[in-house]
């Protein structure tokens, strides 16, 4: 096992304790969540705050992630070039197709958003750059899982019961794993009201020069505006967008799989035009 620094590991654990659900934490709660003594937690929090990785809310006296943490995290996207490559293409998705558009990467057992853009459509964005979302219920997550070896994908889903976000969420790991074979075959993933009720999303992989999947692009729109006979067309749009991002990163491989219609037993929505 590689030698590690305990203080540094504890400091990183403190940063990982913050989430969208718990954006602010007190020292006592940080100590409890991280399994460390209150005195040690206080000293580490003060160090992180002094370097800008945490900041204290002057009203509540609780701590939240500081600007420096965002700056350091943002260097990933800058270094890889994936955010710069994807941004104009995602903006076109929001403007031309009225899709909420996302770019995400696999980090640990979650998806981390690099980009989240709001369209003029009725869906309100709940994601922000740097926030995390689930692998098993999102189109981004399924794409990223499908790019992993099966043993690795299985391990990523084995951390405990999969949370049920909606009535349609697959909560058994074997059901999600079975779906990944279809994602690999057709080149895109579908989240049909599995992450947010009433929202359909399609995701596709972004590849670097070597062909390795380094990120995923997705577009989301209201399910009632997307009858089954339009899902394949939406998939074509997302696959094309992801392919253009990949080409801008130097990928020159074979085109992605052609989207195929799917059937989920729904009748087309009247008057649906575009997402």
Beta strands, then each sheet from edge to edge (+ up, - down):
strand 1: 54-56
strand 2: 63-65
strand 3: 100-107
strand 4: 110-117
strand 5: 132-133
strand 6: 189-192
strand 7: 199-207
strand 8: 213-222
sheet 1: 1+ 2-
sheet 2: 5+ 4- 3+ 8- 7+ 6-
end
